[in-house]
């Protein structure tokens, strides 16, 4: 049975590092198996990217 609880991880990183981190997260937890997505993101006052990655904890 698939859990309905989401796993969320938040990051605040410079733009290029944020992009690389999100790509690595998608590689580790593929969208097709874990329903991985960026739940929220915005640019902070100092120009960094704040974003939340969300996924189901296990694959079917």
C-alpha positions in Angstrom: 0.0 0.0 0.0 1.4 3.4 -1.0 1.8 5.9 1.8 0.0 9.2 1.4 2.5 11.1 3.5 4.8 13.4 1.4 8.5 13.8 2.1 9.5 17.4 1.8 13.1 18.8 1.7 13.8 22.5 1.5 16.9 24.2 0.2 18.2 27.8 -0.1 21.1 27.9 -2.5 22.7 30.1 -5.2 20.9 29.8 -8.6 23.3 27.4 -10.3 23.8 25.2 -7.2 20.0 25.1 -6.8 19.5 23.9 -10.3 22.2 21.1 -9.9 20.7 20.1 -6.6 17.2 19.8 -8.0 18.5 17.7 -11.0 20.3 15.4 -8.6 17.1 15.0 -6.6 15.1 14.1 -9.7 17.8 11.5 -10.7 17.7 9.9 -7.2 13.9 10.0 -7.0 12.5 9.8 -10.5 9.2 11.5 -11.1 7.7 8.3 -12.6 8.5 6.2 -9.5 8.2 8.7 -6.6 5.9 11.5 -7.9 8.7 14.0 -7.3 8.2 17.7 -8.0 9.2 21.2 -6.9 6.4 22.1 -4.5 7.4 25.7 -4.1 10.2 28.1 -5.0 11.1 31.8 -4.9 14.0 34.1 -5.1 15.2 35.4 -1.7 16.2 39.0 -1.0 19.8 38.2 -1.4 19.3 36.5 -4.8 19.4 32.9 -3.7 16.7 30.4 -4.6 14.5 28.9 -1.9 12.8 25.7 -3.1 10.9 22.7 -1.6 11.2 19.3 -3.2 8.3 17.0 -2.6 8.0 13.2 -3.2 6.3 10.1 -1.9 8.6 8.2 0.5 8.6 5.0 -1.5 8.2 3.8 -5.1 5.4 1.4 -6.1 
